[in-house]
């Protein structure tokens, strides 16, 4: 959202409500209803619009932050655990329990969003100052949308828990909550999202981040498709297809379109280009980040997602010239999540020059010397890394440059890959390359003779597909810490420093809508030709124009399993995968063992939902009646 909107996120809108969740005012120059009762406060348009702004607050704690990654992306076929953080999500071990702090964050955050939205919906009819009923409905439709979004996360993460529609300002503390069915959740979710499609504007009026019809139709399609797991598959699929095709067919009305490839760059590459980040034609629902003045929840502390996927450029790669303080690849001390063998070598084709650009656009796999000085290969490096002795004395050129002023205008920093990006010795490789982590296996001769450190799948994975285990005096101690790093949320223009990234984060984007349409077409009436059409549109824009024909697949190849794989290639790291596996019946021991054998403790009798946080169970008067989720 533009700056005035972000300022309003700081307004006090109800003393009792906001003090309960620890939010305070940062500016009071327009109107402050904190000293009046709720009914009076929300009676006026300024106060009411401030309340609606608060409905967006929860986005900022689940996207671009660690709290959303574990619950939405981990414990799937795509990622393994590196360190010990979030092992409950990645391994389904004993850390997945009712005391897990991240679960309480998700629970409290989503219910806070629901309560803000309930409040906005409840008081909408009393608000004065709107020019028409249509104008009023357009504003309250934002709350309907965000309540649907939050309830969708609640029911998918926790199952049939408490469904609320009346704000706490009216009910007071609910000491004895009751559960609702998952179907009841979806009835309300769908109803809310339909209201949003009917009343939100086609386009925003200059406030980046405001939800519009494109977000509503995308979320409606997503909700209908996810609901197929509960039954009535054909009808829910039909409705998902209808909502998805509204966007695909009428994209010009909503200002949306897939980026198209040219001879030099794929459309998928353009999608993630920083030049397109703040006005992206594929982003349908976003966490909008203020990159100029930092008027965000937690200020500049945004875009932290990237650091948890980073390889070790701080220590393990350092002898070759990589550097933690280099801002583009970010702070690398977390090293929590790394790609599975299934993701790198089965979903992505493990060859050096595939037509599909999505591996190279999704991952950093070329790390350059960023030490501010050249690095000379020493005898000890040759000995330790098994390199050709003739490489002693070879110079890896520095590629870092400083005093690069970023778009927010108040930070100068430095990064790799700016200087000496040349091949003066004509060996086919850039002279500043330090560490190379391809998803294809290179020959022993190449790994020995080339003047940089090469770590590939043969170094990362054991025969059983698990990540190699560190052993004393073994190179596995080092090779397991250097791997392709997720770079979708690292476009250079919005890197603030080695930790923070200030780009907008897509929550739903158009490429996913095409894949929703393809999946729905199969589930509704097995329309393989329509599914093929939508899948090929996504696949073709992942290649430059001269190679697009290589990306096309035949109708007979487009199965549900193929679409799941395609979603992995397209959406890896975008906090979607756990929901995909749940919807498509892949949260099973057999599937996870086949695709991510590092997961050892998955139990289908409990792990398809999360435990209800113990803090909630301890606070209510009827914990036995409400009940913990099964087998927790």
C-alpha positions in Angstrom: 0.0 0.0 0.0 1.1 3.6 -0.5 2.6 5.4 2.5 -0.7 7.0 3.7 -2.2 3.6 4.0 0.8 2.2 5.9 0.5 5.2 8.3 -3.1 4.4 9.0 -2.0 0.9 10.1 -0.7 2.7 13.2 -3.9 4.4 14.2 -5.6 3.5 17.5 -9.0 2.3 16.6 -10.2 0.9 19.9 -8.4 1.1 23.1 -9.5 -2.2 24.5 -9.1 -4.2 21.3 -5.7 -2.9 20.4 -4.1 -2.8 23.8 -5.0 -6.5 24.1 -2.7 -7.3 21.2 0.0 -4.8 21.9 -0.4 -2.4 19.0 0.1 1.3 19.7 -0.3 4.5 17.7 2.5 5.8 15.6 0.7 8.9 14.2 -2.5 10.6 15.2 -2.7 13.5 12.8 -6.0 12.6 11.2 -8.4 11.2 13.7 -8.1 9.2 17.0 -11.2 7.3 18.2 -9.3 5.7 21.1 -11.0 7.9 23.6 -14.6 7.1 22.5 -16.7 4.0 22.7 -16.5 1.4 19.9 -19.8 2.2 18.3 -18.9 5.9 18.1 -15.4 5.2 16.9 -16.5 3.0 14.0 -19.4 5.3 13.1 -17.1 7.6 11.2 -15.5 6.7 8.0 -11.9 7.5 8.9 -12.0 5.3 12.0 -13.7 2.5 10.1 -11.1 2.6 7.3 -8.4 2.4 9.9 -10.0 -0.7 11.2 -10.1 -2.3 7.8 -6.4 -1.5 7.4 -5.7 -3.5 10.5 -7.2 -6.5 8.8 -4.0 -6.6 6.6 -1.7 -6.7 9.6 -1.4 -10.5 9.8 0.1 -10.8 6.4 3.3 -9.2 7.6 4.0 -12.0 10.1 3.6 -15.0 7.9 5.2 -13.9 4.6 8.8 -12.8 4.5 9.2 -14.2 8.0 10.1 -17.6 9.5 6.7 -18.2 11.1 5.0 -18.9 7.8 7.7 -21.0 6.2 7.5 -24.1 8.5 3.8 -24.5 8.5 3.2 -23.8 4.8 6.3 -25.1 2.9 8.1 -27.6 5.1 7.5 -31.2 5.8 7.0 -31.8 2.1 8.8 -33.3 -0.8 10.8 -30.1 -1.6 12.9 -29.2 1.5 15.1 -30.9 4.1 16.3 -29.6 7.4 19.8 -28.4 7.8 20.0 -27.1 11.4 17.8 -27.9 14.3 15.2 -25.1 13.8 11.6 -25.9 13.0 12.2 -29.7 13.0 8.7 -30.3 14.1 7.6 -29.0 10.7 10.4 -30.5 8.6 10.7 -33.9 10.3 7.3 -34.4 12.1 9.3 -35.4 15.2 8.4 -34.8 18.8 8.9 -31.1 18.4 5.6 -31.0 16.6 3.5 -30.6 19.7 1.1 -28.3 21.3 3.9 -26.3 22.9 5.5 -25.3 19.6 5.7 -21.6 19.6 5.3 -21.1 15.9 1.9 -22.8 16.1 0.7 -20.3 18.7 1.9 -17.4 16.5 -0.1 -18.8 13.5 -3.1 -19.5 15.7 -3.1 -16.1 17.4 -2.3 -14.2 14.3 -5.0 -15.7 12.1 -7.6 -15.4 14.9 -6.6 -11.7 15.4 -7.2 -11.2 11.7 -10.5 -12.9 11.9 -11.5 -10.7 14.8 -10.5 -7.5 13.1 -12.5 -8.6 10.0 -15.5 -9.6 12.1 -15.5 -6.2 13.7 -15.3 -4.4 10.3 -18.1 -6.6 8.9 -20.3 -6.2 12.1 -20.2 -2.4 12.2 -20.2 -1.7 8.4 -23.9 -0.8 8.3 -23.4 1.9 11.0 -20.6 3.8 9.3 -21.3 7.3 8.1 -19.5 9.2 5.4 -19.6 6.8 2.4 -21.1 8.3 -0.7 -23.1 5.2 -1.6 -23.9 1.7 -0.6 -21.6 0.5 -3.4 -18.7 2.5 -1.9 -19.4 1.1 1.5 -19.5 -2.5 0.2 -16.2 -2.1 -1.7 -14.5 -1.2 1.6 -16.1 -4.0 3.8 -15.4 -6.5 1.0 -11.7 -6.1 1.9 -12.6 -7.5 5.4 -14.7 -10.3 3.9 -11.7 -11.3 1.7 -9.2 -11.3 4.5 -11.5 -13.2 6.9 -11.8 -15.8 4.2 -8.1 -15.9 3.8 -7.4 -16.3 7.5 -10.1 -18.9 8.0 -8.7 -20.9 5.1 -5.3 -21.1 6.9 -7.0 -22.0 10.2 -9.0 -24.9 8.8 -6.2 -26.3 6.7 -3.6 -26.0 9.5 -5.8 -27.0 12.5 -9.0 -28.6 11.1 -12.4 -28.0 12.5 -11.7 -25.6 15.3 -13.7 -22.5 16.4 -15.5 -20.6 13.7 -16.3 -17.0 14.8 -18.3 -14.3 13.1 -19.1 -11.9 15.9 -16.3 -9.5 17.1 -15.0 -9.7 20.6 -16.3 -6.2 21.2 -19.7 -7.7 21.2 -19.1 -11.2 22.7 -16.5 -10.3 25.3 -14.1 -13.2 26.2 -15.4 -16.5 24.9 -14.4 -18.9 27.7 -16.1 -22.0 26.3 -15.5 -22.1 22.6 -17.1 -24.8 20.4 -15.7 -26.5 17.4 -17.2 -26.2 13.9 -16.9 -28.7 11.0 -14.4 -28.1 8.2 -17.4 -27.9 5.9 -18.8 -25.1 8.0 -15.5 -23.3 7.7 -15.6 -23.7 3.9 -19.2 -22.5 3.7 -18.2 -19.2 5.3 -14.9 -19.0 3.4 -16.7 -19.4 0.1 -19.5 -17.0 1.1 -16.9 -14.3 2.1 -14.9 -14.6 -1.0 -18.0 -14.5 -3.3 -19.0 -11.2 -1.5 -15.4 -10.0 -2.3 -15.7 -10.9 -6.0 -19.0 -9.0 -6.2 -18.0 -5.8 -4.4 -14.2 -5.3 -4.7 -13.1 -2.9 -7.4 -11.6 -4.3 -10.6 -8.4 -2.4 -9.9 -6.9 -0.5 -7.0 -6.9 3.3 -7.0 -3.2 3.8 -6.4 -2.8 1.9 -3.2 -0.5 -1.0 -3.9 -1.5 -4.0 -1.7 -5.2 -3.3 -1.5 -7.1 -6.4 -2.5 -9.2 -6.1 -5.7 -11.3 -8.5 -7.7 -8.2 -10.3 -9.1 -7.2 -11.4 -5.5 -10.8 -12.4 -4.7 -11.2 -14.6 -7.8 -7.8 -16.2 -7.3 -8.5 -16.9 -3.6 -12.0 -18.2 -4.5 -10.5 -20.6 -7.1 -7.9 -21.7 -4.5 -10.5 -22.3 -1.8 -12.9 -24.3 -4.1 -10.0 -26.5 -5.3 -8.8 -27.1 -1.8 -12.3 -28.0 -0.7 -12.3 -31.0 -3.2 -10.5 -32.9 -0.5 -13.7 -32.8 1.6 -15.9 -34.3 -1.1 -18.3 -33.2 -3.9 -15.2 -33.1 -6.0 -16.8 -32.4 -9.4 -18.9 -29.5 -8.3 -16.1 -27.9 -6.3 -13.7 -28.4 -9.2 -16.2 -26.9 -11.6 -16.5 -23.8 -9.4 -12.7 -23.6 -9.0 -12.4 -23.7 -12.8 -15.0 -21.0 -13.2 -13.3 -18.7 -10.8 -9.8 -19.3 -12.3 -11.1 -18.8 -15.9 -12.7 -15.5 -14.9 -9.1 -14.2 -14.4 -7.5 -16.0 -17.3 -10.2 -15.0 -19.8 -10.7 -11.4 -18.6 -7.2 -10.6 -17.5 -7.2 -7.2 -19.3 -10.2 -6.0 -17.1 -8.2 -6.8 -14.0 -4.8 -5.7 -15.2 -3.2 -9.2 -15.1 -1.2 -11.2 -17.6 1.6 -13.7 -17.7 5.0 -12.2 -18.6 6.0 -13.3 -22.0 9.4 -14.6 -23.0 11.7 -13.0 -25.6 14.9 -14.2 -27.2 17.0 -13.2 -24.2 14.9 -13.8 -21.1 12.0 -16.1 -20.2 8.7 -14.8 -18.9 9.5 -16.6 -15.6 12.7 -14.6 -15.3 10.8 -11.4 -15.9 8.3 -12.4 -13.3 11.0 -12.4 -10.6 12.9 -9.4 -12.0 13.2 -6.6 -9.4 12.3 -4.1 -12.2 8.8 -5.6 -12.2 8.4 -6.3 -8.4 6.4 -3.2 -7.4 4.0 -3.3 -10.3 3.8 -6.9 -11.2 1.2 -8.1 -13.7 1.2 -11.6 -12.2 0.9 -10.7 -8.6 -2.7 -11.0 -7.5 -2.6 -10.8 -3.8 0.6 -9.4 -2.1 2.2 -8.4 1.0 3.0 -4.8 0.0 6.2 -3.5 1.5 7.1 0.2 1.9 10.7 0.3 0.6 11.2 4.0 0.8 10.3 5.0 4.3 9.9 1.7 6.1 6.3 2.2 7.2 5.6 -1.5 7.7 4.9 -3.5 10.8 8.3 -4.0 12.3 9.7 -1.2 10.0 12.6 -2.3 7.8 12.5 -5.9 9.3 11.0 -7.4 6.1 12.0 -10.1 3.7 13.6 -12.4 6.2 12.4 -15.6 4.3 15.5 -15.7 2.1 18.1 -16.1 4.9 16.7 -19.5 6.0 17.4 -21.1 2.6 20.9 -19.8 2.2 24.0 -22.0 1.8 27.1 -21.3 4.0 28.9 -18.5 2.3 30.2 -17.3 5.6 32.6 -20.1 6.5 32.4 -23.2 4.3 32.8 -21.3 1.0 35.0 -18.6 2.4 38.3 -20.0 1.3 37.1 -19.6 -2.3 36.0 -16.1 -1.9 32.4 -16.1 -0.8 31.4 -13.7 1.9 28.5 -13.5 4.4 28.5 -9.7 4.4 27.9 -9.6 0.7 24.3 -8.5 0.6 22.8 -10.2 -2.4 23.0 -13.7 -1.1 22.3 -12.5 2.4 23.0 -13.6 5.9 24.0 -17.2 5.8 24.2 -18.2 9.4 20.8 -19.9 9.6 21.3 -22.7 7.0 18.0 -24.3 8.0 16.3 -25.5 4.8 17.9 -27.0 1.7 16.4 -28.6 -1.4 15.7 -32.3 -1.6 17.1 -34.6 -4.2 13.6 -34.9 -5.6 13.3 -31.2 -6.1 16.7 -30.7 -7.6 17.1 -33.8 -9.8 13.6 -35.0 -10.6 11.4 -32.0 -10.7 14.1 -29.9 -12.3 15.9 -31.6 -15.2 19.5 -32.2 -14.0 21.3 -31.0 -17.1 23.5 -28.0 -17.8 21.3 -26.3 -20.4 17.6 -27.1 -20.0 15.0 -25.3 -21.9 13.2 -24.7 -18.6 14.8 -21.7 -16.9 13.0 -22.1 -13.6 15.9 -23.8 -11.8 18.3 -21.0 -12.6 15.6 -18.3 -11.8 14.6 -20.0 -8.5 18.1 -20.7 -7.1 21.5 -19.1 -6.7 23.9 -21.8 -7.8 26.9 -19.6 -8.9 28.7 -17.9 -6.1 31.3 -15.3 -6.9 34.4 -13.9 -5.1 33.1 -11.1 -3.0 36.1 -10.5 -0.7 37.1 -7.1 -2.2 40.3 -8.7 -3.3 41.5 -11.4 -5.6 41.8 -15.0 -4.2 44.8 -17.1 -5.2 44.4 -20.8 -5.1 46.9 -22.3 -2.6 48.5 -25.6 -2.2 46.4 -26.3 0.9 43.2 -25.6 -1.1 44.3 -28.0 -3.8 45.1 -30.7 -1.2 41.8 -30.3 0.8 39.5 -30.0 -2.1 41.1 -32.5 -4.4 42.0 -30.0 -7.1 44.6 -30.3 -9.9 48.0 -29.2 -8.6 48.4 -27.0 -11.7 45.8 -24.7 -10.3 48.1 -23.5 -7.5 48.6 -19.8 -8.1 45.4 -19.3 -10.2 43.7 -16.1 -9.4 39.9 -15.9 -8.8 39.1 -12.3 -9.5 37.1 -10.2 -7.1 33.6 -9.3 -8.4 32.3 -7.2 -5.5 31.6 -3.5 -5.8 30.6 -1.1 -3.1 28.7 2.2 -2.9 25.8 0.7 -4.8 22.8 2.8 -3.7 19.6 0.9 -3.4 16.1 2.0 -4.5 15.0 3.0 -1.0 17.6 5.8 -1.3 19.1 5.6 2.2 21.4 2.7 2.0 24.6 2.0 0.2 25.9 -1.5 0.2 27.9 -4.0 -1.9 27.5 -7.3 -3.6 29.1 -10.0 -5.7 28.8 -10.1 -9.5 29.3 -6.5 -10.3 33.0 -6.3 -11.5 35.2 -8.7 -13.4 32.3 -10.7 -14.8 34.6 -11.7 -17.7 36.3 -14.8 -19.1 39.7 -13.4 -19.9 41.4 -16.8 -19.9 38.8 -18.2 -22.4 38.1 -21.4 -20.4 34.4 -21.0 -20.7 33.8 -19.8 -17.1 33.7 -16.4 -15.6 37.0 -15.5 -13.9 35.4 -14.5 -10.6 33.4 -17.8 -10.0 34.2 -19.2 -6.5 31.7 -21.9 -5.8 29.4 -23.7 -8.3 26.5 -25.8 -7.1 24.7 -27.2 -10.2 21.7 -29.6 -10.0 23.4 -31.9 -12.5 26.4 -34.2 -11.7 29.7 -33.1 -13.2 32.5 -35.4 -14.1 35.4 -36.1 -11.8 37.8 -34.5 -14.2 35.8 -31.2 -14.4 35.5 -31.1 -10.6 39.3 -31.6 -10.3 40.5 -29.3 -13.1 38.2 -26.3 -13.1 39.5 -23.3 -11.0 36.6 -23.1 -8.5 34.9 -25.4 -6.0 32.2 -27.6 -7.5 29.6 -29.3 -5.3 26.9 -31.3 -7.0 24.2 -33.9 -6.2 26.7 -36.7 -6.0 28.2 -34.8 -3.0 24.9 -34.0 -1.3 22.9 -37.2 -1.2 23.4 -40.7 0.0 22.4 -43.7 -2.0 19.0 -43.7 -0.2 18.4 -40.1 -1.2 18.9 -38.6 2.2 21.3 -35.7 2.7 24.8 -36.8 3.6 25.6 -36.8 7.3 28.7 -34.9 8.7 31.5 -37.2 9.7 34.7 -36.3 11.4 37.5 -35.3 8.9 35.1 -35.9 6.0 34.4 -33.6 3.2 30.7 -34.2 3.8 31.0 -31.8 6.7 31.6 -29.1 4.1 29.7 -30.2 1.0 26.4 -30.6 2.9 26.6 -26.8 3.7 27.0 -25.5 0.2 24.1 -26.0 -2.2 21.6 -24.0 -4.4 20.0 -21.2 -2.4 16.5 -19.9 -3.0 16.7 -16.5 -4.6 13.1 -15.7 -5.6 13.0 -13.1 -2.8 16.4 -11.6 -3.4 16.1 -9.4 -6.5 19.0 -7.0 -6.1 17.0 -3.7 -6.3 15.3 -4.4 -2.9 18.1 -5.8 -0.9 18.5 -3.5 2.1 21.3 -5.4 3.7 22.5 -8.9 4.1 19.3 -9.8 6.1 16.4 -7.6 4.9 14.7 -7.6 1.5 12.1 -5.0 0.8 10.4 -6.3 -2.3 6.6 -7.1 -2.4 5.9 -10.7 -1.7 3.3 -12.5 -3.8 0.8 -14.6 -1.8 -1.1 -15.7 -4.9 0.0 -15.1 -8.5 -1.3 -15.8 -11.9 0.9 -18.7 -12.8 -0.7 -20.6 -9.9 -4.2 -19.7 -11.2 -3.4 -21.4 -14.6 -2.3 -24.5 -12.7 -5.5 -24.4 -10.5 -7.5 -24.3 -13.8 -5.6 -27.3 -15.2 -6.1 -29.4 -12.0 -9.8 -28.3 -11.8 -10.4 -29.2 -15.4 -9.2 -32.8 -14.8 -11.2 -33.2 -11.6 -14.4 -31.7 -13.0 -14.8 -33.6 -16.3 -11.4 -34.9 -17.2 -10.9 -32.3 -19.8 -7.3 -33.2 -20.7 -7.1 -30.8 -23.6 -8.0 -27.8 -21.5 -5.6 -28.9 -18.8 -2.9 -29.3 -21.4 -3.6 -25.8 -22.7 -3.2 -24.2 -19.3 -0.1 -26.2 -18.3 1.6 -25.5 -21.6 1.0 -21.7 -21.2 2.8 -21.8 -17.9 5.6 -24.1 -19.2 6.3 -22.2 -22.4 6.8 -18.9 -20.7 9.5 -20.6 -18.6 11.7 -20.8 -21.7 13.2 -18.2 -24.1 11.2 -18.0 -27.3 13.6 -20.2 -29.3 13.2 -23.1 -27.0 9.5 -22.9 -26.1 8.5 -25.8 -28.2 10.7 -28.0 -26.0 8.5 -27.2 -23.1 5.2 -28.3 -24.6 3.7 -31.6 -23.3 1.0 -33.7 -24.8 -2.5 -34.1 -23.4 -1.8 -37.6 -22.3 1.0 -36.5 -20.1 -1.1 -34.0 -18.1 -2.2 -36.0 -15.1 -2.8 -34.9 -11.5 0.6 -36.1 -10.6 2.2 -34.2 -13.4 0.4 -31.0 -12.3 1.6 -31.5 -8.7 5.2 -31.8 -10.1 4.6 -28.7 -12.3 3.4 -26.8 -9.2 6.7 -27.8 -7.5 8.7 -26.4 -10.4 6.7 -23.2 -10.6 6.0 -22.4 -7.0 8.9 -23.8 -4.9 9.5 -21.7 -1.8 6.3 -19.7 -2.1 4.6 -21.1 1.0 2.1 -23.3 -0.8 3.5 -26.8 -0.9 2.1 -28.3 2.3 -1.4 -27.4 1.2 -0.8 -28.9 -2.2 0.2 -32.3 -0.7 -2.7 -32.2 1.7 -5.2 -31.5 -1.1 -3.9 -34.1 -3.4 -3.6 -36.9 -0.9 0.2 -36.9 -0.8 0.6 -36.4 3.0 1.3 -40.1 3.4 4.3 -42.1 4.7 4.8 -43.8 1.3 4.9 -40.5 -0.7 7.1 -38.6 1.7 9.6 -41.5 2.0 9.8 -41.7 -1.7 10.4 -38.0 -2.2 12.0 -36.9 1.0 13.5 -39.8 3.0 14.9 -37.4 5.6 11.4 -37.3 7.0 11.3 -40.2 9.4 8.4 -39.6 11.8 5.4 -38.7 9.7 2.2 -40.3 11.1 -0.9 -40.0 8.8 -3.2 -40.4 11.9 -2.1 -37.1 13.3 0.1 -35.0 11.0 -2.4 -33.9 8.4 -3.4 -31.2 10.9 -1.4 -29.4 13.6 -2.0 -29.6 17.3 -4.1 -26.8 18.9 -1.7 -24.6 20.8 -1.5 -25.5 24.5 -1.7 -21.9 25.5 -5.2 -21.8 24.0 -6.2 -25.1 25.7 -4.9 -23.8 29.0 -6.9 -20.5 28.7 -10.3 -21.9 28.0 -12.8 -23.3 30.5 -13.8 -26.4 28.5 -10.5 -28.0 27.2 -11.9 -31.5 27.6 -15.0 -30.7 25.6 -13.2 -28.7 23.0 -10.6 -31.4 22.7 -7.0 -31.5 21.3 -6.6 -32.7 17.7 -6.3 -36.5 17.5 -3.2 -38.2 18.7 -1.5 -35.1 20.0 
